[in-house]
Amino acid sequence: MSRSIARTVAKIRFTAALTVGVFSALGATAQEWPQKPVRIVVPFAAGSSPDILARIVNDKLSARLGQPLVVDNKPGAGGNSGTDIVAKAAGDGYTFLLSVNAPLVYNTVLYSKLPYDPFRDLAPVSLAATTPNVCVVSNDMKVDSVKGWLDAMKRNPGKYNFASTGSGSISHLGVELIKIQTQSFAVHIPYASSGQATTAIIQGDVHYACLPPVSVMPQVKAGRMKALAVTSANRSSLLPDLPTLRESGVPDIQAVPWFAYMAPRATPPAVVERMSREIAAVLKDPEVRQRLQTAYFDPVGSSPEELASFMNEELKRWKPVILRAGLKPEN
């Protein structure tokens, strides 16, 4: 996890204990809601990291809300399609979004025109979790270290390609930053989900990627690919045996996927606050935490205000990288 993200997460966890009393003052709207099933839109395919996270959280969250929570997968356009659906949905408290870095922040820079503005059209609810991306290579590359991987790319510019979960995703931007820092080159091939990108590496269609561990680590353990490093600034407690890219000689790499709940902007503030409180409570549940950590998620939980501040920090961090690399959606 990057130092900046780590500081934000630490602040969130400290202040969460101080805000419990606030929620007792919420109006009747939050107490009466929900009266019917709640839809959680995930703008990626079934089996993707946010989809897995949503389904783990949903069991306990549904019990706390007293209504079913239905995961609605709406993949497409790097997460933009499903995110746009929620941005334009009625703010009645029955549609929420569980999305990731790119459609919530990075795509505002990457795309000259988005059908929505996440900072204007969506209301932050809670920063749910983070996870370290894992840099993996195809067995065909025949390398077993970060140095060997980067040396291969430098010796053969244009020969290698890498997978991502879409243009502008953290799996894309992280590798672009690696390329900048190491003056190496590889062709970007975007996929609709981390599962598809992982399959492409196994099949030999692409040579490497930096992807969520929930997708790649089972394949690493099965010997179908090799894990070389994590993209967080410090070693992850979820994967303590993997070095960071920094330890491996690549400076200033902090590319951490994060997952956040959002709502249509018109959603009543009392409902947003209640949903935020219930998510935070579920993320503290020992059974949920164990399931999430087994799937390589580091649960967080935040207030809406903390998530809004975090998103602004992410925009400041990654906008210069996107502009410096000259990235476009078709890349």
BELQUI-V485170 format. One record per helix or strand of 3 or more residues. SS is the DSSP state (A for helix, B for strand). FROM is the first residue (numbers start at 1). TO is the last residue. Records with the same first field share a line. If there is no record, write none. Layout:
BEGIN
SS->FROM-TO + FROM-TO
END
This chain:
BEGIN
A->3-16 + 20-25 + 28-32 + 49-65 + 77-87 + 101-110 + 118-121 + 139-141 + 146-155 + 170-182 + 194-203 + 213-221 + 269-284 + 286-294 + 304-325
B->38-42 + 69-73 + 95-100 + 122-138 + 161-164 + 187-190 + 208-212 + 225-230 + 256-264
END
